[in-house]
C-alpha cells in the first residue's frame, strides 16, 4: 500500500454522523421534558413526540397533542424548544401534527407505571387493530382499579377531572378520590 493510500484508509471505526448523534441526543433530552398537567410523565412517555429530524441548521420536532383543544399544547411546545436549545441542539421548531389523532395506545408502559405511582389510574387497553375510535358516548369501565389500594370497588364521580383527558373516580374501599386517564 502506498503512503497516500495508507493515509486515506480509515483508522479504526468510522465516527458516527454528527446528525445521527444530534438526533439521538435530542430524543434523550425529550425524555426529560415533563407534561405540565401531569408532571411525572415525559412527552415521550405520553407518546406525543412523533418525529425528530434536522432541517437546515435546526431541528424539527413533530408533536401530536393528546387532543386538539389541549390547553397545555403551547407550554409543551415551548418546554421542548427550551430543553433542546439549552443542550445546544437548536434552533428548534415544533410542528403540530393532528392527524392521525393521538391515542392512549401510544403511551409507553413506563408512562402508565408512572401515572399509577402518581395516583392516576392509567388508561386501559385500546383495540390495536382499529386504534382508539372517537365515541361520543362511552361507558366507564366497570372495574377500574384504585391506583392507591388496587381495589376494584370504585365508582366514577364525574366524566371530567382536572383536565378533559381525565375522569374523576372514588375508591369505595379506601375512600380516596383519584383521576383516571381516559383511553382514547
Secondary structure as GFF3:
##gff-version 3
##sequence-region A 1 184
A	DSSP	alpha_helix	3	8	.	.	.	ID=ss1
A	DSSP	alpha_helix	18	30	.	.	.	ID=ss2
A	DSSP	alpha_helix	43	46	.	.	.	ID=ss3
A	DSSP	beta_strand	49	55	.	.	.	ID=ss4
A	DSSP	beta_strand	58	63	.	.	.	ID=ss5
A	DSSP	alpha_helix	73	86	.	.	.	ID=ss6
A	DSSP	beta_strand	92	96	.	.	.	ID=ss7
A	DSSP	three_ten_helix	104	106	.	.	.	ID=ss8
A	DSSP	alpha_helix	109	118	.	.	.	ID=ss9
A	DSSP	beta_strand	120	121	.	.	.	ID=ss10
A	DSSP	beta_strand	154	158	.	.	.	ID=ss11
A	DSSP	beta_strand	166	171	.	.	.	ID=ss12
A	DSSP	beta_strand	177	181	.	.	.	ID=ss13
###
